[in-house]
């Protein structure tokens, strides 16, 4: 993960970090970047870094680990 990013109105205390696998390369004309934040002790929130105030996917700790395992 890289440097902390902009806050999200629905998660005021969350520290968002851009994935080290996010790229400056583009998909069409847009950069492909994902950010994640710990939300409480047992959840992770994921968002598109191009829209920091936009929609967020919330995952339980187990779902987050499953997602990461599938992506590897």
Secondary structure, 3 states (H helix, E strand, C coil): CCCECCCECCECCCCCEECCCCEEEEECCEEECEEEEEECCCEEEEEEHHHCCCCEEEEEHHHHHHHHHHHC
